[in-house]
């Protein structure tokens, strides 16, 4: 008998909740073989090896890397050096960058302008902090006109040389040779300034709030977690399944679903069944039957697991539960692995290895953003993550790893997910009307 194992971890504010379920058959030889009574206590110390890791090849970058000896020329200009991200200078860079001529493009955070020179802080979204640009009136052509068009929020392009910064707080800066205003910004109407805005205020300017430190950091962390999720399952031999978003199935059978229809929004034009005038005739709808936004990719995952072996879904999920709590959102992303020929122990090992992998990845790649969260939102955040990502291995006959994971998923407002629960309540206002 085929045995399916399921792990559910949501990537939105629902991700405080981890649900692990399994379908086991007592008649299955594998289930009997892995029954608790037939295992010694020391067997739980075995590492998780669902599939041998494969070689992961990162995508080719379309901009200059810090490891590039001779940056390739861009397609926009034969004389303009390749664009480099601020992150590659401030976080990944080293002294080998000194003296290199590069192009920086981003949005102005601050400007201190004088007649002879100006200091411009530019952020391109790749890092929390901005990069300082030093524009000298004697070196930058059209200096006065360029500086006059620069205000907080403006998009600019800068060509210059990387130099060691004599100031505090930043190791490198750019000595500008040219400054171009790509998109101006009216300082009288631009609402974001160099100060800490409340999350309530930012909800009123949703199109600009990704430029703030908080929302930008959240986006980078979520992106890193999504990448780590795909990397983990792909290296374990899982296949990524794009399960349908529009479905006729109520997968979990609990809660309300969002209906998808092309029928008229005028009551008088909605078709009715001949045998029941109070019932809508969905045979005249687009799909010929009632259709909804999916609440889970589980059913598709189970079907494909019975053919491909190990699959996982990772996509948007919708719940029409009008519950005003941080554990209920109208839209969120959910990860659902489905494993054939697996039992409860395989399920637990997969979940534990997954949590450790993504926590370790985000600690490595998003240290600056996590430090920001720790400073302004949770003073013990990084310490708890380190407990899971670095010290959460199975120790002493099993259970050591789950103690670390328990720190992560601590309920009642505790644990790392407790931090996210409270955080997203502030950012999105919580509740079922918030969105994912």
Beta strands, then each sheet from edge to edge (+ up, - down):
strand 1: 4-10
strand 2: 18-22
strand 3: 101-113
strand 4: 117-123
strand 5: 131-136
strand 6: 155-164
strand 7: 172-183
strand 8: 239-241
strand 9: 246-247
strand 10: 259-260
strand 11: 291-293
strand 12: 310-318
strand 13: 331-340
sheet 1: 2+ 1- 13+ 12- 8-
sheet 2: 3+ 4- 5+ 7+ 6- 3+
sheet 3: 9+ 11- 10+
end
